[in-house]
Amino acid sequence: MTMPPRLRKLALIAHVTSSVGWLGAVVVFLALAVIGTTSQDPATVRGVYLVMEPAAWYTLVPLACAALLTGIVQSLGTPWGLFRHYWVLFKLLLNVVATVVLLIYMGTFRFMAHTAANPEAELSSVRDFSPVLHSVLALVVLLLAMVLAVYKPRGVTPFGQRKQGAQRKGRSAPGAVSVPQV
């Protein structure tokens, strides 16, 4: 079932906004991670690691979930479908994996924030390359999803091939009713 054009455009705006917001938030986290790793000022390092956990809960997690949900709505309400084209499946897989990794990594943000909050704690336990690496990998994954969305590489799944065949048969039969799209 396809959405009416106005609703489809609204869903697209919601999806693009949440996806671009997630991408921007990841860039900011990359900058924070670099500052936390390279700064020589202990107060700056503590400040960076203190802000990362709540900022992740209030920006990264909601934007990741919104991008996932709006992407599913967008795919189900358009002729692209959720299971018809490989590029849509790859985007879904990338989004699910990135969101799950982010949710798992929230424990690391919690550890870093608790350590940074303790003035007696040694900062060397939180000053590792992990936040930089995770931010760079998230950026690569999100940029790959953007490339897939723009270029839409060819390739129809077996499910999509069956749907296309059924639609062709339905259009060629006189008085045939069109098959709803999934």
N, C-alpha and C positions, 0 to 999 in steps of 0.2 A: 504494500500500500504506500503510495507516494503522498507526501505532504503537499498541501496547497502552496503555491509559490511564495506567498508572504511568510508563512510559517517556516518554510524551507530556508528562506533568506535569514530569518531571525535565528534559526538553529545554526546556520553557517556563521553568522556574526558571533554567536555565543561560543562556538567551537574555535574560531580563529582567535577571538579575544582571550579565551582561557589558554590556548596553546601558545600564543605569543607572550602572554603574561608569564607562563611557566618558563619559557625560554629566557625572558628577561630576568626573572628571579634567579635562574641558574647562573646567569652571567654575574649577577651581584654576589651570589654565593662563591663563585670562583674568585672574584676580587677579594672577598672577605677571607677566603682560605689562603690566598697568596699573602695577604697582609698578616694573618695569624702565623703563617709559617716563616715569614722573612723579617718581621719587625723585631727590633732589638729592645723595644720599650715594653716591659712586663705589663704595664697598665693597658697598653693598646692590645696586647695579646689576650689578656684576660677579658677585655671589653668585647673583642671579636668573638671569642668562644662563648661568652655569656649571651650575646645577642643571637647567635646562630640557632639555638634550639627553639626559642619562641618564634623567631622569624620563619623558621622552617614550618612550624605548626600552623602559622597564620598566613603563609604565602605559598610555599612549595607544595604542601600536602593538599590544600584546597584547590589550587590551580591544576595539579596533576589529576585529582579526582574529577574536577570539572571538565578537563580536556578529554578524559576517558569517557565520561557519561555523555557529553555533548557529541563526541565522535560516534558513539554507538547510535544515539538518536539520529544524527545526521545520516549515517549509513543506512539505517533501517527505513528512513523516510525518503530516500532518493533512489533512483534507478541503479545506483552503484551497488546497493545491498551490502550486507555484512559478510556474506560468504561467497560472493560471486567472483570477485577479482582478487588476485594474489596481493596486489599492492594494498588493498584495504585490510586484508588479513595480516600482512606484515606490519602495517601501522598499528593495528590493534595489539598485536603481539609486542611490539616495541613499547607501546604505552603501558600495557599491563606489566611487563617486566620492569620498566623504569619506575612505575608506581610502587610495585612490591619491594624493589631494592630500596627505594626512598623510605618506605615505611620500616623496613628492617634497619636502615641506617639511622633512623631517629634515636635508637638506643645509643649510638656513638655520639650523636649531638648531645644527648642527655649526660653522658659520661663527661664529655668535654666541658659542658656548662657547669656541672657540679664541681669538677676539678678546678675550673677557673674561678668559681665563687669562693673557694677556700684559700684565704691569703697565705696559709702555711704550705699549700700544695706546690710541688715542683712542676713548673710549666712544661718541662721536657716530656712529660707523659702525654700531653695533648698536642704538642708541636710535632706532628708527623705529616707525611705527605698525603695521607688518606683523603682529607677533605678536598684537596686540589685534584687528586686523581678522580674521585667520584664526580666532582663538578665537571671536569673535562669530559669524562665518559658520558655523563648526562647530556652535556652540550652536543656531543657527537650524535647521540641517539635522537635527540630532538631535531637536530638539523637533518638527519637522515629521514625522519618522518616528514619533515617539511618538503624535502626533495621528492619523496614519494607522492605527496599530495599535489605538488605542482606538475610533475612530469607524468604521473599516472601510467607507469609502464604497462605494456600489454601483458596479458596472461589471465585467462579465465579459469577458475577452478572447475573441477568436474561437476560440482553442484551448479555453478554458473552456466556451464555448457548444457546441462539438462534443462535449466530454466529457459535458456535461449531457444533450445529446440522446441520446448513446449509452447513458447510464445509464437514461434514461427508457424507451428501447426495450428495454433489458435487463430492466427491472422489469416491463414490461407483457407480455413473452413468458412463457408458462407454462414452468416449469423452467429459466428462464434463469439464467446465472451472472453475478454482479455483476462489473463492470469495475474492475480496480484503479485507484486514484487516483494521479496523478502530481503 
